[in-house]
Amino acid sequence: MTEALLDIQNVTVEYPGHGFRGKPFRALHSVSVDVQKGECVGLVGESGSGKTTLGRAVLGLAPVTEGKVLFRGEDISHANRADRRRLASDIQVVFQDPYTSLNPSLTVEQILSEPLDVRKVPRAESSKRIKDLFDMVRLPADAGNRLPREFSGGQRQRIAIARALALKPALIVCDEPVSALDLSTQARVLELFKDIQEQTQVAYLFVSHDLEVVRHISHRVAVMYRGEIVEFGDGDQVTSQPQHPYTQRLFFAAPVANPKAQALRREERRQLLATQNA
Ligand SMILES: Nc1ncnc2c1ncn2[C@@H]1O[C@H](COP(=O)(O)OP(=O)(O)OP(=O)(O)O)[C@@H](O)[C@H]1O
């Protein structure tokens, strides 16, 4: 078998002082997940199950106390600042909130050129790259001179995606990247993620609490419960015939709050995604 792009092996994360009587709080317990080149692995689970923590462990932002995070075979779980700078070309992130993740005082062109300037990419090459990024995320050609506040939430998320793609990463950690968007915008941004993956072979570790989103975008799905992976496998298989009782409950139990509204929401999203695919 070929080496995984990302291989998370038995990773435990403990936040110091946040547990019972000031003990460390164990947010992840011996979690193993791998992501292959060009693959999308969806991470799903209820709030507090540890999805974001796992993404943060990959980015070096969560305290890994046991296990390994291998990227192209190199253990990056305790990478130092210099290693992280080097890795930033290969591992990028898109956050949930497109309203706070972009520097409001920079134009879109400045936002996109920043990572290229830091790596001393020559001006001509950088301008060409920025033009390509605009095309890739389907932003209007005149977007470069404008500030983030002049764009809608969906367009801002496109800018954030373009910034993540600037250095041609091999992996993007996507932390609830469509949760803050309305349904029709969600569907368009999800399609964009898929198109970009086909075009560039970038891999995604895609965190979402929304089953429909994960089902739509992921090749494989991992289900998290209380800091552990309870099920991990083929996306269609896991989402249509889950084996673990927790996954069955998460995916198929009758919604508690307002079942009618939730069913309508699901149907609306299904139709939107079907239209997008037509
Ligand atoms: N910096 C931190 N310090 C202490 N505890 C934390 C920290 N970050 C997360 N936790 C705890 O770790 C657990 C997992 O949190 P995490 O945010 O990873 O879950 P999640 O599945 O992403 O949830 P959500 O969908 O609500 O974001 C939670 O109990 C949370 O309170």
The ligand as an SDF file (V2000), in Angstrom:
LIG
                    3D

 31 33  0  0  0  0  0  0  0  0999 V2000
   -8.5360   24.9460   24.2470 N   0  0  0  0  0  0  0  0  0  0  0  0
   -9.2730   24.1000   24.9750 C   0  0  0  0  0  0  0  0  0  0  0  0
   -9.0870   23.9820   26.2950 N   0  0  0  0  0  0  0  0  0  0  0  0
   -9.8020   23.1130   27.0310 C   0  0  0  0  0  0  0  0  0  0  0  0
  -10.7750   22.3100   26.5410 N   0  0  0  0  0  0  0  0  0  0  0  0
  -11.0220   22.3930   25.2380 C   0  0  0  0  0  0  0  0  0  0  0  0
  -10.2920   23.2880   24.3740 C   0  0  0  0  0  0  0  0  0  0  0  0
  -10.7750   23.1380   23.1060 N   0  0  0  0  0  0  0  0  0  0  0  0
  -11.7390   22.2060   23.1830 C   0  0  0  0  0  0  0  0  0  0  0  0
  -11.8960   21.7530   24.4370 N   0  0  0  0  0  0  0  0  0  0  0  0
  -12.8350   20.7150   24.8980 C   0  0  0  0  0  0  0  0  0  0  0  0
  -12.5590   19.5420   24.1600 O   0  0  0  0  0  0  0  0  0  0  0  0
  -13.7780   18.8940   23.7890 C   0  0  0  0  0  0  0  0  0  0  0  0
  -13.8400   18.7350   22.2880 C   0  0  0  0  0  0  0  0  0  0  0  0
  -13.9990   20.0220   21.7240 O   0  0  0  0  0  0  0  0  0  0  0  0
  -14.0100   20.2630   20.1330 P   0  0  0  0  0  0  0  0  0  0  0  0
  -14.1650   21.7280   19.9100 O   0  0  0  0  0  0  0  0  0  0  0  0
  -12.8490   19.5880   19.5490 O   0  0  0  0  0  0  0  0  0  0  0  0
  -15.3350   19.4740   19.7170 O   0  0  0  0  0  0  0  0  0  0  0  0
  -16.1810   19.5790   18.3660 P   0  0  0  0  0  0  0  0  0  0  0  0
  -16.6450   18.2130   18.0610 O   0  0  0  0  0  0  0  0  0  0  0  0
  -15.3900   20.2930   17.3330 O   0  0  0  0  0  0  0  0  0  0  0  0
  -17.4080   20.4610   18.8550 O   0  0  0  0  0  0  0  0  0  0  0  0
  -18.1360   21.6910   18.1050 P   0  0  0  0  0  0  0  0  0  0  0  0
  -18.8530   21.1020   16.9380 O   0  0  0  0  0  0  0  0  0  0  0  0
  -19.0440   22.2340   19.1650 O   0  0  0  0  0  0  0  0  0  0  0  0
  -17.0320   22.6520   17.7330 O   0  0  0  0  0  0  0  0  0  0  0  0
  -14.9080   19.7320   24.3750 C   0  0  0  0  0  0  0  0  0  0  0  0
  -15.3020   19.1720   25.5890 O   0  0  0  0  0  0  0  0  0  0  0  0
  -14.2820   21.0770   24.5720 C   0  0  0  0  0  0  0  0  0  0  0  0
  -14.8810   21.7770   25.6490 O   0  0  0  0  0  0  0  0  0  0  0  0
  1  2  1  0
  2  3  1  0
  2  7  2  0
  3  4  2  0
  4  5  1  0
  5  6  2  0
  6  7  1  0
  6 10  1  0
  7  8  1  0
  8  9  2  0
  9 10  1  0
 10 11  1  0
 11 12  1  0
 11 30  1  0
 12 13  1  0
 13 14  1  0
 13 28  1  0
 14 15  1  0
 15 16  1  0
 16 17  2  0
 16 18  1  0
 16 19  1  0
 19 20  1  0
 20 21  2  0
 20 22  1  0
 20 23  1  0
 23 24  1  0
 24 25  2  0
 24 26  1  0
 24 27  1  0
 28 29  1  0
 28 30  1  0
 30 31  1  0
M  END
$$$$
